[in-house]
Each structure stands twice: as C-alpha cells, then as structure tokens.
C-alpha cells in the first residue's frame, strides 16, 4: 500500500471527511501536510507520519 493510501486511511479512520491531496501533499482545513514513512516500530503504528508543511508567506508592511 502506498504512503498516500495509508495517509488517506489514517485520515478517514479519524473521522475526517474534509481533506484533499495536492499531488503528494495532504490538505486538511487549509493546512498542508507532507506524508512520510514512519519506522518507529511501536505497536499499532500504521507506518505513515504527517508533518505540517512550512509555508513561506511574504508580507509587505507599509
């Protein structure tokens, strides 16, 4: 199973229905998450980790 499919399963298991994918980036409530593999070995780990993606916002102050 791909990381993207595992991430989708994780989100749906959490009861979240308002999400989308922008290529390989998960978008929930306007927040973007990178999808990475997790190899922690903890019992119950689904092998996928979501990390909040930093965004660069340029602002012009007057």
C-alpha positions as CSV (number, residue, x, y, z in Angstrom):
1,X,0.0,0.0,0.0
2,X,1.4,3.4,-0.9
3,X,2.1,6.2,1.7
4,X,-0.7,8.3,0.1
5,X,-3.2,5.4,0.5
6,X,-2.1,4.8,4.1
7,X,-2.4,8.6,4.9
8,X,-5.9,8.6,3.4
9,X,-6.9,5.6,5.5
10,X,-5.5,7.3,8.6
11,X,-7.5,10.5,8.0
12,X,-10.7,8.6,7.3
13,X,-10.2,6.4,10.4
14,X,-10.0,9.6,12.4
15,X,-13.4,10.6,11.0
16,X,-12.2,13.5,8.9
17,X,-14.0,13.8,5.6
18,X,-12.9,17.3,4.6
19,X,-9.5,16.7,3.1
20,X,-7.8,16.6,-0.3
21,X,-4.5,15.8,-1.9
22,X,-2.4,18.2,-3.9
23,X,0.0,15.7,-5.6
24,X,1.6,14.0,-2.6
25,X,0.6,16.7,0.0
26,X,-2.4,16.2,2.2
27,X,-4.5,19.3,2.7
28,X,-6.9,19.5,5.7
29,X,-8.6,22.7,6.7
30,X,-6.2,24.7,4.6
31,X,-3.2,23.2,6.4
32,X,-0.7,21.3,4.2
33,X,1.0,18.1,5.5
34,X,3.8,16.2,3.9
35,X,3.4,12.4,4.0
36,X,6.4,10.5,5.3
37,X,7.1,6.9,6.2
38,X,7.4,6.0,9.9
39,X,9.6,3.2,11.1
40,X,9.3,3.7,14.8
41,X,8.4,0.1,15.4
42,X,5.7,1.0,18.0
43,X,2.8,-1.4,18.3
44,X,-0.2,0.0,16.4
45,X,2.0,2.2,14.2
46,X,0.5,2.4,10.7
47,X,3.8,3.3,9.1
48,X,2.8,6.8,8.0
49,X,3.6,10.1,9.5
50,X,2.1,13.5,8.7
51,X,4.2,16.6,9.2
52,X,2.9,20.1,8.9
53,X,4.4,21.7,5.9
54,X,6.0,25.1,6.5
55,X,4.8,27.8,4.2
56,X,6.6,30.9,3.2
57,X,4.3,33.9,3.4
58,X,5.6,37.2,2.1
59,X,4.1,40.3,3.6
60,X,4.7,43.9,2.7
61,X,4.5,46.3,5.5
62,X,3.6,49.9,4.8
